[in-house]
Amino acid sequence: MEIADVRGDLSQVLLTGDEIQRRIGQLAATVDQDYQGKDLLLVGVLNGAVWTLADLARELRNDCQMDWVAISSYGAGVTSSGVLRLLKDLSADVAGRHLLVVEDIIDTGLTLSYLIENLRGRGPASLEVLTAFRKPAAARCDVAVKYVGFDIPNDFVVGYGLDYAGRYRHLRGLGVLDPAVYNR
Ligand code: 5GP
């Protein structure tokens, strides 16, 4: 889906699909360098990180494996409930492996700090985080994120994996959802 298809639902276009792809390519080159010769496991956070992880993995020149977790988050609203639950666990045993958690967006950082604490307990060789987008103004936890695609304003955004009530995930770019849409 292109931005033009939903332009009326967005109050602002933040990034085009091409801009996001270029940045993911740059991040992949850095990840390739950093993990040369290492057994890399990309851990995607469902559902939103599907797009980021798929694009990142296809840009990597080195081998890697992928696994997925699901964590309860916003439901159909636009603010976090703050209550988190692991809905789907990893399939793989991660002890001694190099984990790179791949997120779509870091807002308050609560989801990520919950996940990191959970994964640390399993004894990985290393644990780092990559996110496509981050909202620095919304941070409520101090989470170390090694790879950041874009820092964005503290607005509710959709596209590139991010939805509102299940919609807009497959938008190639990223835009601010017009409040008129969720106030309807
Ligand atoms: P955090 O725990 O960092 O506050 O939020 C992380 C999760 O909340 C993300 O993985 C995403 O599912 C959701 N989220 C946070 N900000 C936004 C946003 O601007 N738009 C959408 N669609 N989801 C968001």
Residues whose N, C-alpha, C, O or C-beta is under 5 A from the ligand:
A	BS01	5GP	G48 S73 S80 I105 I106 D107 T108 G109 L110 T111 L112 D155 F156 V157 V158 L162 D163 Y164
